[in-house]
Amino acid sequence: MATSLKPSLYILLVMVAVLLFISVRNIRDENRKLSMEMEVTSTVLLQAEERRAVCKADLSSQKQVMQEMKVATDKRKVEVDSIEEKVKVCNNQMEEMKLKSLKNKNGSEQL
């Protein structure tokens, strides 16, 4: 008795089996597509991380160069300030010498 199924129940079971088969196949196809997208995304992410590492290294070295340039600029500024001070002293001395020379010249003319 167990082996005799009604034809409508048999058709219903076949339809359910076919629907399950189609659903499983669709799910596998979607899974395959998602896996491929995930692989592509992983590759893109890896490339972006590599570019980021390169940029980070470049930034670090540029910051170091900027710091070295700042130190060199500050050093040159101190040197320029020192030279400007020496030039001022020299100019003052020259003015004093000019004044003395003019006084000596005027003093010798009066005699």
PyMOL commands that set and color helices and strands:
alter all, ss='L'
color gray80, all
select helices_A, chain A and resi 7-110
alter helices_A, ss='H'
color red, helices_A
deselect
rebuild
show_as cartoon
